[in-house]
Structure formats: C-alpha cells, structure tokens
Amino acid sequence: MKRMNDFDFWFVGTGEFAALLLPMLAKRYNFSRIITRAPSKAKRGLKDEITPVERIAVEIGLRPLRTTVFTSDELIISEFTKSAPDGIFVIDFGEKILEPFLTGTELGCVNIHPSLLPKYRGAAPIQRALENGEQRIGATLFQLAEEMDAGPIISQISAEISLEENYPEIMNKAAALGSQLANEWLSKITSGANKVLTYPQAREAATFAPKISKSESEQSFDISATLLHNRVRAFYPSPGVWVPFRGKRLKLISTYPLKETITSSKTGEITVHEGIPTVKCKEGSIILKQVQPEGKRIMNGEDWLNGSRVSMGDVIE
C-alpha cells in the first residue's frame, strides 16, 4: 500500500485561485512538476509578468516549468511518456487539457473548481455567484473531461458567506474548502480504497460563469442597491466598479445595501446615513463605505463627503 509521500503528482495552474491552492496542497502532496503558462509580454520598458502560480511556487521553494501550449509541448509530452505521474491537478490553468494527459495517469486529471458544479461552470464562478447574491460558496473536486468543467464529481463542500465578504475573501475561503476535499480524497486512496466513487453532473442543471469584461466596470444607481453592492464586491479589485461623477470616475470600493429607501426625489441623490454618504438606487439605497475618486487614493466615504464639496441633494448621474 502506498503512503502519501509515495504518490507523485503534477500541478498545472496559472491564476490566483491556483496560486492560493498550491501551498495548501504542497503540505501533503508530492509535486514533482509545477507547470504554468509562460509570462505574458509586458509593455516596453517593463518586465514580463509571471503568473501567480510561478510567483508562489518560487516563494515556497518550488521550481516551475513554463509552457506556451501545454498539450502540444514536446518537452512535457516526452517527460510524461517516459515517466507519467500518478495523477495531475489542473487548476485555474486557462487551457483545455487533451490526451495523453487526460486519461494517461492512474488517478487521472483532477480539478478543484470554486462552485457547486454543475452551477457556475466557466472562468468566473466566484464573481458570478457573488453578483447573483448566492449565500453559500462551494468547491468541487472532479475528474477532468473534454467538455469544460463537465467531468464526473468526486466530492463537494460548501460554506455560508456574508453580504460583506468580497471576491478575494471568498476566493481564499473556496481555496481552503477545495484543499480540504483534495486531502480527503488522498486519504481515501492511501487508506486502501481500490476506487474512489464518482457521479456524473446533471447536465440540465448546468449554469455558466463567463469572464468579467472591463465594460462591466461602469455601473449606475439605476438598479437595485443589492445588485450594485454585489457587483462591487464581485468585481473587486479588478476590474472594479465605477460611476460617473462630475465628469470623472468615482470608483466604489466598499459598499453596503439598505433595503429601505432614504427619502429623496431622484435616483442617484446623495444623503447621509449614520454619517456615511448614501445614494438612492432604483430599489433601496447604498452606503458608500469606501470610494476612490479618479486620480486619488482610496478614502472612507466620510472623508470623500467632506473633502469633495459634496452637498446633500447632489446627484451622481
């Protein structure tokens, strides 16, 4: 019977979610290879930007291998053919995985996805879940298949989230949940279980989470306070949410919705709630806890109110 350290895995990942998971998993998993995408080309005079996974790998003493197209990389294919690992984690990588990697290992290619699949398949599951006002965040451990995020499920877990938590906070929570699932999976394997059971996803229940576009940054108060607040926390820190104010952009950093509508005559009108600027929305009102005027630093709503010559009754268009 193999012990935990006897199993050899590859870790294939690129983005921030994968970077959060790498050090968590590396505590229990033996990763003989860390594979990430090659740095993106920077503008003239600036250094090429390495991936979040490469940055974290170097910090924890692991040496990553860069690739441009993983599934056709001759060096990687050659190494895989000569000595395939027991399994491969492919997380937040940004490339479709094909053969021989898909089914060429004993334990297969597994993925940790930050949603309760089949809900929120795609590039931005956490952001879209927050935007939609989900009250729980989930994580799914599943076997990769050719169709995106559609492979059989090994296990799932979820946890409650609050209305005040934003994307980075929820991403950390989802990574911890995913790491827990992966560790439980490895424990079952090392305990002598011949086969870990999986179950197929319900295709008819699938929903999709498309990537956040920069055009979604511009918002207005002509929507419900709850929806605007959910977009603020979902799109933070990038691409962020801003509204036009006096010909410039006012970025909304931290907000909170009020179900009751502050008495005013027009959507976008500024009032004060417990000393903090509050704006009437189409439904309800939204408290501006932190904002960032264009070209300035992030500041508390009260400081912005006092320093920008904003008067009660002014309207943010």
Disulfide bonds with the S-S distance in Angstrom:
none
